[in-house]
Amino acid sequence: MARLGALLLAAALGALLSFALLAAAVASDYWYILEVADAGNRTSRDGQLSSHSGLWRICEGQNSCIPLIDPFASEVLDASASVRHLLSLHRAVMVVLPLSLILIVCGWICGLLSSLARNGPLLLFTGCYFLLGGTLTLAGISVYIHYSHLALAETARQYGPRHVQDVRISFGWSVALAWGSCASEALSGTLLLTAARVLGLSQQPGAPHSVVI
């Protein structure tokens, strides 16, 4: 049973790590980094034009941060079809990733109850639940990456390719945190499934038991 306890402890720690990483990612402003340079001749003005953004706001230059356009506002209905599509993707990300945080908390509670009860079916359910939660987080990250590429393409379409030819984009450490959260959540689910298997084998008739003499 020591192996079972180690699996359950590792799964619980993995779930806590997953929550912490995703919470930090959702709250941070380094999902998308945009750097502007004029043919390699970087100036202080280029630094002011550069920006980094998160799910909720964009920070331009050194300190100025402004909220992003509210994708849920009624004013967006007057936008073009391509812009409305971008805003719908942004809405999806703003819903899916915070929802993933809530699901991690619910899964952690279910995992705690199933661990205390040593209930195999509940452990199996919780393991599958975490795997599905990790898939949801992965979907949110994938939608954000797709949204970011489409946003740059839409900017080039509206203002011309020359407007973005000196722009270099990258994904920041916030995305790395989200990927880490997804991996931790999937690992927790796998550990819980393994724990359910170990518990099921130990409860089978004829399974070896330790005897104290």
Biotite code that builds the C-alpha atoms (Angstrom):
import biotite.structure as struc

atoms = struc.array([
    struc.Atom([0.000, 0.000, 0.000], chain_id="A", res_id=1, res_name="MET", atom_name="CA", element="C"),
    struc.Atom([3.032, 2.264, 0.242], chain_id="A", res_id=2, res_name="ALA", atom_name="CA", element="C"),
    struc.Atom([3.113, 2.403, -3.543], chain_id="A", res_id=3, res_name="ARG", atom_name="CA", element="C"),
    struc.Atom([-0.547, 3.430, -3.607], chain_id="A", res_id=4, res_name="LEU", atom_name="CA", element="C"),
    struc.Atom([0.094, 6.200, -1.093], chain_id="A", res_id=5, res_name="GLY", atom_name="CA", element="C"),
    struc.Atom([3.034, 7.494, -3.126], chain_id="A", res_id=6, res_name="ALA", atom_name="CA", element="C"),
    struc.Atom([0.931, 7.559, -6.298], chain_id="A", res_id=7, res_name="LEU", atom_name="CA", element="C"),
    struc.Atom([-1.890, 9.437, -4.582], chain_id="A", res_id=8, res_name="LEU", atom_name="CA", element="C"),
    struc.Atom([0.494, 11.952, -3.029], chain_id="A", res_id=9, res_name="LEU", atom_name="CA", element="C"),
    struc.Atom([2.233, 12.577, -6.352], chain_id="A", res_id=10, res_name="ALA", atom_name="CA", element="C"),
    struc.Atom([-1.134, 13.036, -8.074], chain_id="A", res_id=11, res_name="ALA", atom_name="CA", element="C"),
    struc.Atom([-2.248, 15.561, -5.447], chain_id="A", res_id=12, res_name="ALA", atom_name="CA", element="C"),
    struc.Atom([0.990, 17.538, -5.751], chain_id="A", res_id=13, res_name="LEU", atom_name="CA", element="C"),
    struc.Atom([0.720, 17.455, -9.541], chain_id="A", res_id=14, res_name="GLY", atom_name="CA", element="C"),
    struc.Atom([-2.805, 18.857, -9.377], chain_id="A", res_id=15, res_name="ALA", atom_name="CA", element="C"),
    struc.Atom([-1.703, 21.653, -7.044], chain_id="A", res_id=16, res_name="LEU", atom_name="CA", element="C"),
    struc.Atom([1.196, 22.467, -9.364], chain_id="A", res_id=17, res_name="LEU", atom_name="CA", element="C"),
    struc.Atom([-1.149, 22.471, -12.348], chain_id="A", res_id=18, res_name="SER", atom_name="CA", element="C"),
    struc.Atom([-3.471, 24.947, -10.634], chain_id="A", res_id=19, res_name="PHE", atom_name="CA", element="C"),
    struc.Atom([-0.619, 27.240, -9.582], chain_id="A", res_id=20, res_name="ALA", atom_name="CA", element="C"),
    struc.Atom([0.917, 27.292, -13.067], chain_id="A", res_id=21, res_name="LEU", atom_name="CA", element="C"),
    struc.Atom([-2.363, 27.946, -14.842], chain_id="A", res_id=22, res_name="LEU", atom_name="CA", element="C"),
    struc.Atom([-3.424, 30.634, -12.355], chain_id="A", res_id=23, res_name="ALA", atom_name="CA", element="C"),
    struc.Atom([-0.096, 32.415, -12.853], chain_id="A", res_id=24, res_name="ALA", atom_name="CA", element="C"),
    struc.Atom([-0.431, 32.105, -16.632], chain_id="A", res_id=25, res_name="ALA", atom_name="CA", element="C"),
    struc.Atom([-3.983, 33.459, -16.732], chain_id="A", res_id=26, res_name="VAL", atom_name="CA", element="C"),
    struc.Atom([-3.080, 36.421, -14.516], chain_id="A", res_id=27, res_name="ALA", atom_name="CA", element="C"),
    struc.Atom([0.155, 37.360, -16.327], chain_id="A", res_id=28, res_name="SER", atom_name="CA", element="C"),
    struc.Atom([0.724, 39.590, -19.353], chain_id="A", res_id=29, res_name="ASP", atom_name="CA", element="C"),
    struc.Atom([3.397, 37.672, -21.292], chain_id="A", res_id=30, res_name="TYR", atom_name="CA", element="C"),
    struc.Atom([1.371, 35.435, -23.548], chain_id="A", res_id=31, res_name="TRP", atom_name="CA", element="C"),
    struc.Atom([2.145, 37.324, -26.741], chain_id="A", res_id=32, res_name="TYR", atom_name="CA", element="C"),
    struc.Atom([5.264, 39.422, -27.301], chain_id="A", res_id=33, res_name="ILE", atom_name="CA", element="C"),
    struc.Atom([5.553, 41.844, -30.205], chain_id="A", res_id=34, res_name="LEU", atom_name="CA", element="C"),
    struc.Atom([8.900, 43.467, -30.954], chain_id="A", res_id=35, res_name="GLU", atom_name="CA", element="C"),
    struc.Atom([9.360, 46.229, -33.512], chain_id="A", res_id=36, res_name="VAL", atom_name="CA", element="C"),
    struc.Atom([12.743, 46.919, -35.147], chain_id="A", res_id=37, res_name="ALA", atom_name="CA", element="C"),
    struc.Atom([13.509, 48.990, -38.220], chain_id="A", res_id=38, res_name="ASP", atom_name="CA", element="C"),
    struc.Atom([15.666, 46.681, -40.340], chain_id="A", res_id=39, res_name="ALA", atom_name="CA", element="C"),
    struc.Atom([17.834, 45.816, -37.373], chain_id="A", res_id=40, res_name="GLY", atom_name="CA", element="C"),
    struc.Atom([18.380, 49.490, -36.463], chain_id="A", res_id=41, res_name="ASN", atom_name="CA", element="C"),
    struc.Atom([16.807, 49.393, -33.025], chain_id="A", res_id=42, res_name="ARG", atom_name="CA", element="C"),
    struc.Atom([15.975, 52.718, -31.383], chain_id="A", res_id=43, res_name="THR", atom_name="CA", element="C"),
    struc.Atom([14.272, 53.788, -28.190], chain_id="A", res_id=44, res_name="SER", atom_name="CA", element="C"),
    struc.Atom([11.165, 54.514, -30.244], chain_id="A", res_id=45, res_name="ARG", atom_name="CA", element="C"),
    struc.Atom([11.128, 50.897, -31.409], chain_id="A", res_id=46, res_name="ASP", atom_name="CA", element="C"),
    struc.Atom([11.134, 49.830, -27.775], chain_id="A", res_id=47, res_name="GLY", atom_name="CA", element="C"),
    struc.Atom([8.135, 52.047, -27.131], chain_id="A", res_id=48, res_name="GLN", atom_name="CA", element="C"),
    struc.Atom([6.282, 50.463, -30.051], chain_id="A", res_id=49, res_name="LEU", atom_name="CA", element="C"),
    struc.Atom([7.001, 46.953, -28.791], chain_id="A", res_id=50, res_name="SER", atom_name="CA", element="C"),
    struc.Atom([4.389, 45.366, -26.580], chain_id="A", res_id=51, res_name="SER", atom_name="CA", element="C"),
    struc.Atom([3.435, 42.281, -24.651], chain_id="A", res_id=52, res_name="HIS", atom_name="CA", element="C"),
    struc.Atom([-0.053, 41.128, -23.839], chain_id="A", res_id=53, res_name="SER", atom_name="CA", element="C"),
    struc.Atom([-2.009, 38.667, -21.780], chain_id="A", res_id=54, res_name="GLY", atom_name="CA", element="C"),
    struc.Atom([-5.586, 37.485, -21.870], chain_id="A", res_id=55, res_name="LEU", atom_name="CA", element="C"),
    struc.Atom([-6.967, 40.675, -20.357], chain_id="A", res_id=56, res_name="TRP", atom_name="CA", element="C"),
    struc.Atom([-4.709, 43.592, -21.296], chain_id="A", res_id=57, res_name="ARG", atom_name="CA", element="C"),
    struc.Atom([-1.855, 44.754, -23.492], chain_id="A", res_id=58, res_name="ILE", atom_name="CA", element="C"),
    struc.Atom([1.242, 46.573, -22.233], chain_id="A", res_id=59, res_name="CYS", atom_name="CA", element="C"),
    struc.Atom([2.949, 48.957, -24.649], chain_id="A", res_id=60, res_name="GLU", atom_name="CA", element="C"),
    struc.Atom([6.386, 50.450, -24.080], chain_id="A", res_id=61, res_name="GLY", atom_name="CA", element="C"),
    struc.Atom([7.689, 50.317, -20.539], chain_id="A", res_id=62, res_name="GLN", atom_name="CA", element="C"),
    struc.Atom([4.769, 50.650, -18.150], chain_id="A", res_id=63, res_name="ASN", atom_name="CA", element="C"),
    struc.Atom([1.532, 51.625, -19.901], chain_id="A", res_id=64, res_name="SER", atom_name="CA", element="C"),
    struc.Atom([-1.019, 48.807, -19.889], chain_id="A", res_id=65, res_name="CYS", atom_name="CA", element="C"),
    struc.Atom([-4.550, 49.093, -21.227], chain_id="A", res_id=66, res_name="ILE", atom_name="CA", element="C"),
    struc.Atom([-7.414, 46.572, -21.212], chain_id="A", res_id=67, res_name="PRO", atom_name="CA", element="C"),
    struc.Atom([-8.041, 44.626, -24.379], chain_id="A", res_id=68, res_name="LEU", atom_name="CA", element="C"),
    struc.Atom([-11.281, 45.088, -26.280], chain_id="A", res_id=69, res_name="ILE", atom_name="CA", element="C"),
    struc.Atom([-14.080, 43.373, -24.385], chain_id="A", res_id=70, res_name="ASP", atom_name="CA", element="C"),
    struc.Atom([-15.103, 40.517, -26.708], chain_id="A", res_id=71, res_name="PRO", atom_name="CA", element="C"),
    struc.Atom([-18.434, 40.236, -24.889], chain_id="A", res_id=72, res_name="PHE", atom_name="CA", element="C"),
    struc.Atom([-19.442, 43.873, -25.489], chain_id="A", res_id=73, res_name="ALA", atom_name="CA", element="C"),
    struc.Atom([-22.400, 44.578, -27.758], chain_id="A", res_id=74, res_name="SER", atom_name="CA", element="C"),
    struc.Atom([-20.339, 47.088, -29.778], chain_id="A", res_id=75, res_name="GLU", atom_name="CA", element="C"),
    struc.Atom([-18.368, 44.278, -31.415], chain_id="A", res_id=76, res_name="VAL", atom_name="CA", element="C"),
    struc.Atom([-21.461, 43.333, -33.430], chain_id="A", res_id=77, res_name="LEU", atom_name="CA", element="C"),
    struc.Atom([-20.737, 46.304, -35.698], chain_id="A", res_id=78, res_name="ASP", atom_name="CA", element="C"),
    struc.Atom([-17.265, 45.000, -36.581], chain_id="A", res_id=79, res_name="ALA", atom_name="CA", element="C"),
    struc.Atom([-16.365, 43.168, -39.770], chain_id="A", res_id=80, res_name="SER", atom_name="CA", element="C"),
    struc.Atom([-16.802, 39.415, -40.073], chain_id="A", res_id=81, res_name="ALA", atom_name="CA", element="C"),
    struc.Atom([-13.064, 38.740, -39.725], chain_id="A", res_id=82, res_name="SER", atom_name="CA", element="C"),
    struc.Atom([-12.826, 40.875, -36.587], chain_id="A", res_id=83, res_name="VAL", atom_name="CA", element="C"),
    struc.Atom([-15.903, 39.197, -35.101], chain_id="A", res_id=84, res_name="ARG", atom_name="CA", element="C"),
    struc.Atom([-14.259, 35.833, -35.740], chain_id="A", res_id=85, res_name="HIS", atom_name="CA", element="C"),
    struc.Atom([-11.137, 36.990, -33.885], chain_id="A", res_id=86, res_name="LEU", atom_name="CA", element="C"),
    struc.Atom([-13.239, 38.215, -30.985], chain_id="A", res_id=87, res_name="LEU", atom_name="CA", element="C"),
    struc.Atom([-15.101, 34.905, -30.845], chain_id="A", res_id=88, res_name="SER", atom_name="CA", element="C"),
    struc.Atom([-11.772, 33.094, -30.525], chain_id="A", res_id=89, res_name="LEU", atom_name="CA", element="C"),
    struc.Atom([-10.745, 35.510, -27.790], chain_id="A", res_id=90, res_name="HIS", atom_name="CA", element="C"),
    struc.Atom([-14.034, 34.846, -25.993], chain_id="A", res_id=91, res_name="ARG", atom_name="CA", element="C"),
    struc.Atom([-13.400, 31.121, -26.163], chain_id="A", res_id=92, res_name="ALA", atom_name="CA", element="C"),
    struc.Atom([-9.964, 31.493, -24.571], chain_id="A", res_id=93, res_name="VAL", atom_name="CA", element="C"),
    struc.Atom([-11.289, 33.802, -21.839], chain_id="A", res_id=94, res_name="MET", atom_name="CA", element="C"),
    struc.Atom([-13.922, 31.195, -20.953], chain_id="A", res_id=95, res_name="VAL", atom_name="CA", element="C"),
    struc.Atom([-12.002, 27.943, -21.387], chain_id="A", res_id=96, res_name="VAL", atom_name="CA", element="C"),
    struc.Atom([-8.852, 28.699, -19.373], chain_id="A", res_id=97, res_name="LEU", atom_name="CA", element="C"),
    struc.Atom([-10.583, 30.121, -16.254], chain_id="A", res_id=98, res_name="PRO", atom_name="CA", element="C"),
    struc.Atom([-13.003, 27.186, -16.501], chain_id="A", res_id=99, res_name="LEU", atom_name="CA", element="C"),
    struc.Atom([-10.002, 24.861, -16.474], chain_id="A", res_id=100, res_name="SER", atom_name="CA", element="C"),
    struc.Atom([-8.925, 26.423, -13.174], chain_id="A", res_id=101, res_name="LEU", atom_name="CA", element="C"),
    struc.Atom([-12.321, 25.663, -11.650], chain_id="A", res_id=102, res_name="ILE", atom_name="CA", element="C"),
    struc.Atom([-12.224, 22.102, -12.968], chain_id="A", res_id=103, res_name="LEU", atom_name="CA", element="C"),
    struc.Atom([-8.788, 21.542, -11.432], chain_id="A", res_id=104, res_name="ILE", atom_name="CA", element="C"),
    struc.Atom([-10.133, 22.577, -8.015], chain_id="A", res_id=105, res_name="VAL", atom_name="CA", element="C"),
    struc.Atom([-13.149, 20.266, -8.379], chain_id="A", res_id=106, res_name="CYS", atom_name="CA", element="C"),
    struc.Atom([-10.908, 17.436, -9.531], chain_id="A", res_id=107, res_name="GLY", atom_name="CA", element="C"),
    struc.Atom([-8.550, 17.950, -6.606], chain_id="A", res_id=108, res_name="TRP", atom_name="CA", element="C"),
    struc.Atom([-11.483, 17.673, -4.181], chain_id="A", res_id=109, res_name="ILE", atom_name="CA", element="C"),
    struc.Atom([-12.718, 14.507, -5.901], chain_id="A", res_id=110, res_name="CYS", atom_name="CA", element="C"),
    struc.Atom([-9.212, 13.083, -5.813], chain_id="A", res_id=111, res_name="GLY", atom_name="CA", element="C"),
    struc.Atom([-8.901, 13.823, -2.100], chain_id="A", res_id=112, res_name="LEU", atom_name="CA", element="C"),
    struc.Atom([-12.222, 12.142, -1.312], chain_id="A", res_id=113, res_name="LEU", atom_name="CA", element="C"),
    struc.Atom([-11.443, 9.092, -3.443], chain_id="A", res_id=114, res_name="SER", atom_name="CA", element="C"),
    struc.Atom([-7.987, 8.801, -1.866], chain_id="A", res_id=115, res_name="SER", atom_name="CA", element="C"),
    struc.Atom([-9.376, 8.915, 1.661], chain_id="A", res_id=116, res_name="LEU", atom_name="CA", element="C"),
    struc.Atom([-12.112, 6.416, 0.797], chain_id="A", res_id=117, res_name="ALA", atom_name="CA", element="C"),
    struc.Atom([-9.718, 4.157, -1.150], chain_id="A", res_id=118, res_name="ARG", atom_name="CA", element="C"),
    struc.Atom([-12.481, 3.851, -3.738], chain_id="A", res_id=119, res_name="ASN", atom_name="CA", element="C"),
    struc.Atom([-11.257, 2.350, -7.001], chain_id="A", res_id=120, res_name="GLY", atom_name="CA", element="C"),
    struc.Atom([-14.105, 3.471, -9.297], chain_id="A", res_id=121, res_name="PRO", atom_name="CA", element="C"),
    struc.Atom([-13.935, 7.016, -7.915], chain_id="A", res_id=122, res_name="LEU", atom_name="CA", element="C"),
    struc.Atom([-10.168, 7.086, -8.452], chain_id="A", res_id=123, res_name="LEU", atom_name="CA", element="C"),
    struc.Atom([-10.728, 5.889, -12.005], chain_id="A", res_id=124, res_name="LEU", atom_name="CA", element="C"),
    struc.Atom([-13.329, 8.604, -12.583], chain_id="A", res_id=125, res_name="PHE", atom_name="CA", element="C"),
    struc.Atom([-11.087, 11.307, -11.138], chain_id="A", res_id=126, res_name="THR", atom_name="CA", element="C"),
    struc.Atom([-8.154, 10.185, -13.278], chain_id="A", res_id=127, res_name="GLY", atom_name="CA", element="C"),
    struc.Atom([-10.264, 10.409, -16.433], chain_id="A", res_id=128, res_name="CYS", atom_name="CA", element="C"),
    struc.Atom([-11.592, 13.761, -15.212], chain_id="A", res_id=129, res_name="TYR", atom_name="CA", element="C"),
    struc.Atom([-8.065, 15.172, -14.945], chain_id="A", res_id=130, res_name="PHE", atom_name="CA", element="C"),
    struc.Atom([-7.161, 13.876, -18.394], chain_id="A", res_id=131, res_name="LEU", atom_name="CA", element="C"),
    struc.Atom([-10.233, 15.573, -19.839], chain_id="A", res_id=132, res_name="LEU", atom_name="CA", element="C"),
    struc.Atom([-9.345, 18.745, -17.921], chain_id="A", res_id=133, res_name="GLY", atom_name="CA", element="C"),
    struc.Atom([-5.857, 18.662, -19.396], chain_id="A", res_id=134, res_name="GLY", atom_name="CA", element="C"),
    struc.Atom([-7.394, 18.285, -22.844], chain_id="A", res_id=135, res_name="THR", atom_name="CA", element="C"),
    struc.Atom([-9.550, 21.354, -22.180], chain_id="A", res_id=136, res_name="LEU", atom_name="CA", element="C"),
    struc.Atom([-6.490, 23.365, -21.145], chain_id="A", res_id=137, res_name="THR", atom_name="CA", element="C"),
    struc.Atom([-4.675, 22.182, -24.264], chain_id="A", res_id=138, res_name="LEU", atom_name="CA", element="C"),
    struc.Atom([-7.638, 23.281, -26.374], chain_id="A", res_id=139, res_name="ALA", atom_name="CA", element="C"),
    struc.Atom([-7.559, 26.731, -24.778], chain_id="A", res_id=140, res_name="GLY", atom_name="CA", element="C"),
    struc.Atom([-3.842, 27.139, -25.492], chain_id="A", res_id=141, res_name="ILE", atom_name="CA", element="C"),
    struc.Atom([-4.273, 25.950, -29.078], chain_id="A", res_id=142, res_name="SER", atom_name="CA", element="C"),
    struc.Atom([-7.133, 28.378, -29.685], chain_id="A", res_id=143, res_name="VAL", atom_name="CA", element="C"),
    struc.Atom([-5.028, 31.231, -28.291], chain_id="A", res_id=144, res_name="TYR", atom_name="CA", element="C"),
    struc.Atom([-2.110, 30.410, -30.603], chain_id="A", res_id=145, res_name="ILE", atom_name="CA", element="C"),
    struc.Atom([-4.469, 30.241, -33.579], chain_id="A", res_id=146, res_name="HIS", atom_name="CA", element="C"),
    struc.Atom([-6.076, 33.519, -32.511], chain_id="A", res_id=147, res_name="TYR", atom_name="CA", element="C"),
    struc.Atom([-2.678, 35.236, -32.276], chain_id="A", res_id=148, res_name="SER", atom_name="CA", element="C"),
    struc.Atom([-1.645, 34.209, -35.784], chain_id="A", res_id=149, res_name="HIS", atom_name="CA", element="C"),
    struc.Atom([-4.978, 35.312, -37.211], chain_id="A", res_id=150, res_name="LEU", atom_name="CA", element="C"),
    struc.Atom([-4.732, 38.662, -35.413], chain_id="A", res_id=151, res_name="ALA", atom_name="CA", element="C"),
    struc.Atom([-1.364, 39.373, -37.043], chain_id="A", res_id=152, res_name="LEU", atom_name="CA", element="C"),
    struc.Atom([-2.708, 38.322, -40.433], chain_id="A", res_id=153, res_name="ALA", atom_name="CA", element="C"),
    struc.Atom([-5.722, 40.607, -39.979], chain_id="A", res_id=154, res_name="GLU", atom_name="CA", element="C"),
    struc.Atom([-3.437, 43.510, -39.069], chain_id="A", res_id=155, res_name="THR", atom_name="CA", element="C"),
    struc.Atom([-1.396, 42.910, -42.224], chain_id="A", res_id=156, res_name="ALA", atom_name="CA", element="C"),
    struc.Atom([-4.581, 42.766, -44.284], chain_id="A", res_id=157, res_name="ARG", atom_name="CA", element="C"),
    struc.Atom([-5.936, 46.026, -42.881], chain_id="A", res_id=158, res_name="GLN", atom_name="CA", element="C"),
    struc.Atom([-2.746, 48.091, -42.875], chain_id="A", res_id=159, res_name="TYR", atom_name="CA", element="C"),
    struc.Atom([-0.657, 46.354, -45.529], chain_id="A", res_id=160, res_name="GLY", atom_name="CA", element="C"),
    struc.Atom([2.265, 43.893, -45.289], chain_id="A", res_id=161, res_name="PRO", atom_name="CA", element="C"),
    struc.Atom([4.806, 46.718, -44.933], chain_id="A", res_id=162, res_name="ARG", atom_name="CA", element="C"),
    struc.Atom([3.215, 47.666, -41.640], chain_id="A", res_id=163, res_name="HIS", atom_name="CA", element="C"),
    struc.Atom([4.223, 44.344, -40.073], chain_id="A", res_id=164, res_name="VAL", atom_name="CA", element="C"),
    struc.Atom([7.383, 43.457, -42.001], chain_id="A", res_id=165, res_name="GLN", atom_name="CA", element="C"),
    struc.Atom([9.649, 44.673, -39.180], chain_id="A", res_id=166, res_name="ASP", atom_name="CA", element="C"),
    struc.Atom([7.538, 43.073, -36.477], chain_id="A", res_id=167, res_name="VAL", atom_name="CA", element="C"),
    struc.Atom([8.779, 39.951, -34.730], chain_id="A", res_id=168, res_name="ARG", atom_name="CA", element="C"),
    struc.Atom([6.291, 38.017, -32.643], chain_id="A", res_id=169, res_name="ILE", atom_name="CA", element="C"),
    struc.Atom([6.836, 35.288, -30.087], chain_id="A", res_id=170, res_name="SER", atom_name="CA", element="C"),
    struc.Atom([4.989, 33.588, -27.275], chain_id="A", res_id=171, res_name="PHE", atom_name="CA", element="C"),
    struc.Atom([6.186, 34.435, -23.790], chain_id="A", res_id=172, res_name="GLY", atom_name="CA", element="C"),
    struc.Atom([6.647, 32.583, -20.544], chain_id="A", res_id=173, res_name="TRP", atom_name="CA", element="C"),
    struc.Atom([2.923, 32.771, -19.764], chain_id="A", res_id=174, res_name="SER", atom_name="CA", element="C"),
    struc.Atom([2.300, 30.248, -22.538], chain_id="A", res_id=175, res_name="VAL", atom_name="CA", element="C"),
    struc.Atom([5.082, 28.051, -21.133], chain_id="A", res_id=176, res_name="ALA", atom_name="CA", element="C"),
    struc.Atom([3.342, 28.111, -17.738], chain_id="A", res_id=177, res_name="LEU", atom_name="CA", element="C"),
    struc.Atom([0.072, 27.075, -19.374], chain_id="A", res_id=178, res_name="ALA", atom_name="CA", element="C"),
    struc.Atom([1.823, 24.194, -21.169], chain_id="A", res_id=179, res_name="TRP", atom_name="CA", element="C"),
    struc.Atom([3.350, 23.135, -17.845], chain_id="A", res_id=180, res_name="GLY", atom_name="CA", element="C"),
    struc.Atom([-0.076, 23.201, -16.226], chain_id="A", res_id=181, res_name="SER", atom_name="CA", element="C"),
    struc.Atom([-1.494, 21.031, -18.992], chain_id="A", res_id=182, res_name="CYS", atom_name="CA", element="C"),
    struc.Atom([1.323, 18.495, -18.592], chain_id="A", res_id=183, res_name="ALA", atom_name="CA", element="C"),
    struc.Atom([0.964, 18.422, -14.790], chain_id="A", res_id=184, res_name="SER", atom_name="CA", element="C"),
    struc.Atom([-2.775, 17.887, -15.044], chain_id="A", res_id=185, res_name="GLU", atom_name="CA", element="C"),
    struc.Atom([-2.338, 15.028, -17.498], chain_id="A", res_id=186, res_name="ALA", atom_name="CA", element="C"),
    struc.Atom([0.330, 13.505, -15.245], chain_id="A", res_id=187, res_name="LEU", atom_name="CA", element="C"),
    struc.Atom([-2.003, 13.693, -12.243], chain_id="A", res_id=188, res_name="SER", atom_name="CA", element="C"),
    struc.Atom([-4.713, 11.932, -14.217], chain_id="A", res_id=189, res_name="GLY", atom_name="CA", element="C"),
    struc.Atom([-2.304, 9.190, -15.277], chain_id="A", res_id=190, res_name="THR", atom_name="CA", element="C"),
    struc.Atom([-1.115, 8.697, -11.692], chain_id="A", res_id=191, res_name="LEU", atom_name="CA", element="C"),
    struc.Atom([-4.700, 8.415, -10.452], chain_id="A", res_id=192, res_name="LEU", atom_name="CA", element="C"),
    struc.Atom([-5.501, 5.817, -13.111], chain_id="A", res_id=193, res_name="LEU", atom_name="CA", element="C"),
    struc.Atom([-2.408, 3.884, -12.051], chain_id="A", res_id=194, res_name="THR", atom_name="CA", element="C"),
    struc.Atom([-3.476, 4.166, -8.404], chain_id="A", res_id=195, res_name="ALA", atom_name="CA", element="C"),
    struc.Atom([-6.926, 2.817, -9.290], chain_id="A", res_id=196, res_name="ALA", atom_name="CA", element="C"),
    struc.Atom([-5.246, -0.127, -11.017], chain_id="A", res_id=197, res_name="ARG", atom_name="CA", element="C"),
    struc.Atom([-2.978, -0.813, -8.034], chain_id="A", res_id=198, res_name="VAL", atom_name="CA", element="C"),
    struc.Atom([-5.934, -0.609, -5.632], chain_id="A", res_id=199, res_name="LEU", atom_name="CA", element="C"),
    struc.Atom([-7.994, -2.943, -7.802], chain_id="A", res_id=200, res_name="GLY", atom_name="CA", element="C"),
    struc.Atom([-5.209, -5.540, -7.897], chain_id="A", res_id=201, res_name="LEU", atom_name="CA", element="C"),
    struc.Atom([-4.745, -5.370, -4.128], chain_id="A", res_id=202, res_name="SER", atom_name="CA", element="C"),
    struc.Atom([-8.456, -5.990, -3.553], chain_id="A", res_id=203, res_name="GLN", atom_name="CA", element="C"),
    struc.Atom([-8.675, -9.043, -5.803], chain_id="A", res_id=204, res_name="GLN", atom_name="CA", element="C"),
    struc.Atom([-9.289, -12.398, -4.108], chain_id="A", res_id=205, res_name="PRO", atom_name="CA", element="C"),
    struc.Atom([-6.043, -14.217, -3.538], chain_id="A", res_id=206, res_name="GLY", atom_name="CA", element="C"),
    struc.Atom([-3.970, -11.046, -3.660], chain_id="A", res_id=207, res_name="ALA", atom_name="CA", element="C"),
    struc.Atom([-0.926, -11.226, -1.369], chain_id="A", res_id=208, res_name="PRO", atom_name="CA", element="C"),
    struc.Atom([-1.330, -9.423, 1.954], chain_id="A", res_id=209, res_name="HIS", atom_name="CA", element="C"),
    struc.Atom([1.295, -8.560, 4.485], chain_id="A", res_id=210, res_name="SER", atom_name="CA", element="C"),
    struc.Atom([1.064, -10.604, 7.678], chain_id="A", res_id=211, res_name="VAL", atom_name="CA", element="C"),
    struc.Atom([2.259, -9.319, 11.022], chain_id="A", res_id=212, res_name="VAL", atom_name="CA", element="C"),
    struc.Atom([3.574, -12.048, 13.326], chain_id="A", res_id=213, res_name="ILE", atom_name="CA", element="C"),
])
